[in-house]
Amino acid sequence: MADDEPTRAARLLDAQAKAVRLFSAIEERGLVAPGEGERAVSDRIRDLANELFGTTRHWHKRIVRSGPNTLEPYRENPPDRVIGTDDIVFADFGPIFEEYEADFGRTFVLGDDPVKHRLREDLPKIFAAGRSRFEADPDITGARLYAEIERLAAESGWELGGWHAGHLVGEFPHEWIDGADVESYIAPANGTPLRRTDKAGRRCHWILEIHLVDTARRFGGFHEELLTL
């Protein structure tokens, strides 16, 4: 029997709270460090999640990207790269906790580059402004929210790094996400309201992801978490 909506919401929030703990531990243990390969860091984060929460599955591929690899959208698979001393790095993980999905991404800046630090600082600001836009418009569509994120990014001097700015999230496996199903994404072609029910009659919950890039300087950053709870 499917969980009722208050239970679903509580479990999604609990899954995200565990992801927050995981990323806090990543910083505390200094796992993102110069001289480390991206894949090695990804494996250490996987092992840390297992240590903290027991054996943890992931519903999408684990991503750690640094330097010019941070320009690449999710679907790309750039070659493994060694993190440099003055690098920018982001991690994007989708752990499953008690059959509920989390999707969480954060950016780390090594060194003192002021533009990279400004990018990291802008990511949560643009996320918060996007969430405020969502909360202010009960009928907002995926297309309208994407346009607002794109506007906010340009206003701050950045570009968006991908064709969408978020997606559905829920029980594992959640309603199938496929490139042909644009209604599963916060994207320009999605003219459907984000506040709706899925095919099973459950409330749709969304992840908002902010991928900002500076194509001239060849780097980007990433920030991702729940939008709707």
N, C-alpha and C positions, 0 to 999 in steps of 0.2 A: 504493500500500500504506500502510495506517495506521501511524503511529508506535507503537512499543511503549510500555508504561507508564512506564518510567524516562525515555524521551525526551520523552513528553508532559509529565511532571512538570517536567523540566528546562526545557522551552520555556515552560510557563506561568510558572515562576519567573523566567525571563529576561524575559518580557513585563512582569511586574510590576516587576522591577528597573529596566526602562526607564521605566515610569510613575513610579517613585520619583524617578529622575533628572529627569524632566520637571517634577514638582512642586517639587523643590528649586530648579530653574532659575526657576520662576515666582516663588518667594520672592526669590531672588537678584536678579532683574531688576525686582522691585517691580511686577509686572503688575497685581496687585490693589490698586487705589489709589482714593482719593476723587476724585470728579469724572468717573470713567470709567463708561460704560454697560456693562451686563452683556454684551450681545452683542459689543461692541467688545473686551472682555476675553477672551471666549470665542474670538473670531477670532484674537487675538494669541497665545493659548495654542495654538491649532491651528497657526499659523504657526511657533511655537517648536518644536512637535513635529516639523514638517517640516524645520526647520533642524537639529535635533539628530539625527534618525533617518532623514531622507529622507522622501519623500512617504508620509504616514501616513493610512490609512483609520480610520474609527471605526465600531464595530458598533452603537452606539446614539447618540442625539442628545447633543450636547455641552451641558452644563449649567453655567452660572454664575448663582447667585442670591444676592440680598442683601436685608437688612432683612426686611420682611414676606413677600417672595417665598420666603424660606427655610422658611416653613411648608408650602409646597406640595409634595406628593409628585411623584414622577418623571413621571407621566403628564400632569400639568397643564402648561400653557404660559402662565404669567403674563406680563403685558406687560413689555417692556424697562424697566429701572429704572436710574437713575444712582446709583452707590455713594456713600454719605455719609461724612462725616468720622469718625463714631462708629459705624460699621456692623459687622455680622457678615456674612460672605460664605462660601459654599461652592462648590466646583468638583467636578464629577463627570464624568469622561471615560472612554471605553471604546476606547482605541486598539488597533489590530491590528498585531502585530509578527510577521512571517514566518508569517502565517496563524494565529497564536494570539492569543487575546483577553486583554487586561488590563481590569480595571475598578477604578478607583481614585478615591477621594474624600477631600478634606480641607477643613478649615474655617479661615478667616482672620478675625482680629479686629482691627479698626482702632479706635484710641482706647483708653480706660481703663475702660470699663464692667466692673465686677467680675463681674456675673452672666454677661455674654457670655464673659468669660475663663474663668469656672468651667465653663460649658457646653463650651467648646473642650477644657478639661482633662479633663472627664468622658468625652468621646467615646472616646478610646483606652483609658481604664480599663474602660469597659463592653464595648468590643470584646474586650479581653484576658480579661475575666471570662467573656464568652460563649464564647470559644475554649476556655478551661479547662473549661467545662461540656461542650462538645462532645468534648474529648479524654478526659474522665473517663467518658463513657457510650458504649460501643461501639455500642449499639443506638438511639441518640437519633434521634428523628423530627424532621421540620420543625416540627411543632406544639409539641413539648416545648422545642426550642431557642428558638422564638419566645416562648413563655411565659416562659422564663428571661430573655431580653432585655427583655421588657416589665416583669418584676419588678425587674430591675436598674435600669431607667430610673426607675420609680416610687420606688424606694428612694433615688435621688439627687435626686428632686424634679422629674423631667421626664416627658413623655409621648412615646410613639412617634408619628412623623409619617406612617407609612404602614401599609398592610395586610400587608406582609411585611417580613422582615429579611434578605433575601438571595435568591440564585438560582444556578442552574447556570452554569458557565463552561467554556470549552474551545476546541477548534478552531473556526475561523470557517467557516461558521456552526455554532454548537453546537446540540445538540438543541433543537428549536424551543421557545421560551418563549412561552406564550400565556396570557392570563388564565384560560382555561378549563382549562388544564393545571396544576392547583395543585401537582402533584408536582414541578414545576420550581422551587418556591419554598420558602423557610423561612417558613411561614405557618401560621396556626391550623388550617386544614383539611387540612394535609398530614400524614397519619398514617403515611407510609412512612419507613423508615430513610434517613438521609442517606448512610450508607455502603452503597452499592449500585452496580450497573452500569447503564449506560443501555441503550437499545434495540439499540445496536450491540455490546454486550458490554464496553464500556470503563468503567473506574472513573469514577464521578461526582466532579467537583470543584466546590466551592462558593465563592461570594463571600458574605461576611458584611457587611451594611451596617447601620449604626447611624444612624438619623435621629431626633434628639431635638428636641422643640419645647417652647417655653414659650408657651402660647396667650394667657395674660394679658398678657405683655410683647410678644407679636407677633414672635417670632423663633425660629429653630431653627439646628441645625448638623448636619453630616454627616461620617461616617467610614466608609470602605469599602476592603476589600482581600481577598485570598485567605484563606479559612478553613482549607482542607484541606491546605495544603502549607507 
